[in-house]
Each structure stands twice: as structure tokens, then as C-alpha cells.
Amino acid sequence: MINISLTVDEVIVWILVGLVAGALAGRVALGHDLGLLGDIVAGVLGAFLGGVLAEIFKIKISIANSLIISEIVVAFVGAILLLFVLRIFGFGRGK
């Protein structure tokens, strides 16, 4: 059984990291943002995807000894990959 416990502070950080990463990734991958909720979802899912891929490939990212900047970069890369895959399947062509 997996026991996950998150504090309110951690959830807020996830949302903020997701918002920044999702907005940047949407601009790069699609040429437009995805709206507030879409940016957050893309960024949080991208953070998960980026974290899993970094773990699989044993990649450690540390930028300026800042955990939050490093997390944004991982989330950004994961969100870019996610949006490119979604674009291949026809999502994100609007706007």
C-alpha cells in the first residue's frame, strides 16, 4: 500500500511549478498557452513525467543550487514532451 501525505504548502508549490512550467511549455510546444487550468494540469503532469524519466535515466538536475528552479526545469521538459505527444495525436491544434 502506498501512503502519500502532502501538506498544503507542497500542493501550492506543485500548482505554482505546474503553472510556470505548463505556460512555458505551451508557448514552446503549441505557440499559445492552455489557459490557467490547462497550464497547471500540463505542468503538473509534465513534472510527473519529467521526474519519472529523470529517475529512469538516472539524470540529476541542479540549477544554481535551487530546488524550485530545478523542479521547474524538470516539469518544463516533461510538459514539452507531453504536449508534443498530444500534438502528434491531434490535440492542441485550436486557437
Buried (B, 14 or more C-beta within 10 A) or exposed (E): EEEEEEEEEEEEBBEBBBBBBBBBBBEEBBEEBBBEEBBBBBBBBBBBBBBEBBEEEEEEEEEEEEEEBBBBBBBBBBBBBBBBEBEEEEEBEEE
